[in-house]
Amino acid sequence: MQDAQFKGGELPRIKIIKTTPKIQPEQLTSYTRCYMGISLDNPDFYGTSLEALLLWVTKNYQQCLVIIGDFLRRYNEQIFVCESGNSAEKASLAEGQTYLEQTRQIFSKYSEPSIKIVRWKECLDSVEYKQAKQILDRLYNSDQAFKASVQKDSFSFINRQKRKKQILAVSIEQAIEISSAYLIEEIAVFSSLADLGWNIEIYPGPELGVLVDIAKGNFSNIPEGLKKRINVELQIEKTQR
C-alpha cells in the first residue's frame, strides 16, 4: 500500500496499523474497492485528517464508498438526549446534513467513481442488509456468547462517553441495550456491503471487539458477508517530523 505524499507537509501521514483478519500486504492490494464509514463524532473525519484519509484511499483504491453515519446516530439521541422515534431520526439526519455542509469543500475535490458518498439510511434498504439483520437479531437472542461480546463493546462505549462527561438520559441498562441495537445494525450494514462487493473497510481507529471475535471464528451461523470483510485499521500521524 502507498503512503500518501503531501505537498509541503501540510497533511498528516496515514499508516496501516493492522488488518482484521490478518492478511498479507499483497492480498490487500488485490482489492480495488473499499468503504469508509464516517462517524460524525470522530474528529478524524474533519479538516486535514479527512483530507489525508481521502487522499490515501484514492491512492490505494479505484473506488471508495463513503458512508455518512448520520441515521445510525438516532440511537445515541435516545441514549444521551432521550429522543425517540421521529425526533431522534430528524436530529440525526440534521447532524448528517450539517456534516456534509461543513466538509463540502473537501469532498468537492473528488468525484465518482473514486469517491461516492451515501448516507446511512440508504444502506438499510438493501435485501442483503435485511437478511443480515435478521440473522444477527436471531443470533443476539439465542447465543449468549455473541450477546456478551456485543454488550461488552456497548459497555465500553458508554464508559468512554461518561469519561467525556456525557450524561446518560436513560438507565445504564437501557443505554447498553440501545447501544447494542446500534451495533447490530452497524454490523448488518457491514455484512451487506461485503455481499455487494465492498469487502475492505477503512477506519482510523481500532476494530470493534465483536468483529474481532467474529473474525476469529468464535461464532457460528453469522451472515456470509462478515466472513468476507476485512477491516484496515489506520493511524493518522498528526505530528510532522
Buried (B, 14 or more C-beta within 10 A) or exposed (E): BEEBEBEEEEBBBBEBEBBBBEEEEEEBEEBEBBBBBBBBEBEBBBEBBBBBBBBBBBEBBEBBBBBBBBBBBBBBBBBBBEBEEEBBBEBBBEBBEEBBEEBEEBBEEBEEEBBBBEBBBEBBEBEBBEBBBEBBBEBBEEBEEBBEBBBBBBBEBBEEBEEEEEEBBBEEEBBBBBBBBBBBBBBBBBBBBBBBEBBBBBBBEEBBBBBBBBBEEBBEEBBEBBEBBBBBBBBBEEEEE
